[in-house]
Amino acid sequence: MLGLGVYRPERVVTNEEICQHIDSTDEWIQSRSGIKNRRFAAEGETVIDMSVAAARKALDASGIEADQLDCVIVATLTHTQHTPAAAPRVADRLGSSAAAFDLSAACAGFCHGLALASDMVRGGTAAYVLVVGAERMSQIVDPTDRGTAFIFGDGAGAVVVGRADVAGIGPVAWGSDGSQHDVIAQHPECDLVHEGPKPVLHMEGTAVFRWAAFSMGKVAQEALDLAGVDVENLDAFVPHQANLRIVDMLTKSLNVPEHVPVARDIIDSGNTSAASIPLAMDTMLRNGEAKPGDTALLIGFGAGLSYAGQVVALPAFA
């Protein structure tokens, strides 16, 4: 990863504001999720807008021009159109005519995109690939649903992947469990012909918590094994920011040493799905918890159920 850029919407939404629509309290929300605040996109601010803002910063950090890109991948589940995809429009606004496509793997989307970009560069298909994770989760969440209203936020993060003298993206450990596809899903079914209710996100919280907390530790360990890295030698652990309790349980199940900082960006960003991991990397780098070049373990997991993780060298940031 040659450069990282992120975009966080200006509007900060507190737990108190969320509780205006659900029967809950700031104390309950923090105890269940660790979340204090999250950001919501402004009226009319789209996944494309946020992707472009993050991508421009990633290009600046990498020293790569948009016309040098060979491919643009946008990982998102909240672009409002099935077609055209967001990625070609993002590329165009950046000044690129690169190959461009969207990737739908929910909260694991960024790590999926990173794996594809790494393989493209290694295989010679591309010299430089832009990977974006961007979500406007606020538009698919029912503000009156006590199970989901407090969890999600909006934002975008992007990295430029390119050639380097030393490998900076390890082999991916990934997979899916489609037998549990219904525990995180949009209902009612999206009707492409007739107007109807907006398809909002529903989640079986207990089932998701058990799956993530007790299964993703094995995937994270597989990513470490594939890279030949011991957990003691990590400089940072950056799991998907799904829930602070899940983050803590994964940290414990991996026996992450106390000297290894763990991303907890969820406290002020909420769960931003595909944008979660790049946003969390940016926070750790800006806070001085980690620095460019440090060895970090990433793991994303979510709807599908899909998951992916890899060991990386943290990028420069703008």
Sequence and secondary structure as in RCSB ss.txt:
>XXXX:A:sequence
MLGLGVYRPERVVTNEEICQHIDSTDEWIQSRSGIKNRRFAAEGETVIDMSVAAARKALDASGIEADQLDCVIVA
TLTHTQHTPAAAPRVADRLGSSAAAFDLSAACAGFCHGLALASDMVRGGTAAYVLVVGAERMSQIVDPTDRGTAF
IFGDGAGAVVVGRADVAGIGPVAWGSDGSQHDVIAQHPECDLVHEGPKPVLHMEGTAVFRWAAFSMGKVAQEALD
LAGVDVENLDAFVPHQANLRIVDMLTKSLNVPEHVPVARDIIDSGNTSAASIPLAMDTMLRNGEAKPGDTALLIG
FGAGLSYAGQVVALPAFA
>XXXX:A:secstr
  EEEEE  SEEEEHHHHTTTSS  HHHHHHHH  SEEEE  TT  HHHHHHHHHHHHHHHHT  GGG SEEEEE
 S  S SSS HHHHHHHHHT   EEEEE  GGGHHHHHHHHHHHHHHHTS SEEEEEEEEEGGGTS TT TTTTT
TB EEEEEEEEE  SS  B   EEEE GGGGGGEEEES   SSS     EEEE HHHHHHHHHHHHHHHHHHHHH
HHT  GGG SEEEE  S HHHHHHHHHHTT  TTS B  THHHH B GGGHHHHHHHHHHHHTSS TT EEEEEE
EETTTEEEEEEEE   B 
